[in-house]
Amino acid sequence: MKISQTGIKLIQQFEGCLLVGYKDAVGVPTIGWGHTGGVVVGQRITQAKADELLKQDLKRFEDAVNKLGLKLNQNQFDALVSFAYNVGPGNLKKLVEGRSLNQVADNICLYCKAGGQTLNGLVKRRNAEKALFLKPVPVANPYPGHPVKQGSTNTIATKLIQKVAGAKVDGVFGPQTTAAVKAWQKKHGLAADGIIGPKTWSKMF
């Protein structure tokens, strides 16, 4: 997975962007959007360079979250990338190790200290990350509420189904669409009945 714009904005909100190298709350030389690799206090960079460093850093922390092997939705993934960006992959591993996703959410807010002191900025960031982690992700194509099958008049749902099943996208659920759906169901280990019920819909979308 890759971080979304929502996650990037959260990181940018709490990191801020300074184009001159400085020492952070625990004395680590930092520049741009919280970048810490090879930074010299007082050095200067452009905004374009700061944005480039952010992209490079995000890739590293995306990889750290992906390596956890957890089944995450986009909001959960974004929250953990932000968390790792701030406290490092080591603390990320400690956060999730042996815990359910609900327990992970509950423990995010424990990581609000720097140099042994609780920092208000970290408290706010952890609360924002927890809120994002727990925020449901809207379903792009919600189930229409009843099975879609041959003869259906739901042209919008039929077109979505036809596109996924590889049938001609015309909004008409006829024999050809039924055949394409049956083949798709069989390929994906579902009952090949040509009817789009909740299980097939969930698998498709």
Secondary structure, 3 states (H helix, E strand, C coil): CCCCHHHHHHHHHHHCCEEEEEECCCCCEEEECCECCCCCCCCECCHHHHHHHHHHHHHHHHHHHHCCCCCCCHHHHHHHHHHHHHHCHHHHHHHHCCCCHHHHHHHHCCCCEECCEECHHHHHHHHHHHHHHHCCCCCCCCCCCCCECCCCCCHHHHHHHHHHHCCCCCCCCCHHHHHHHHHHHHHCCCCCCCCECHHHHHHHC
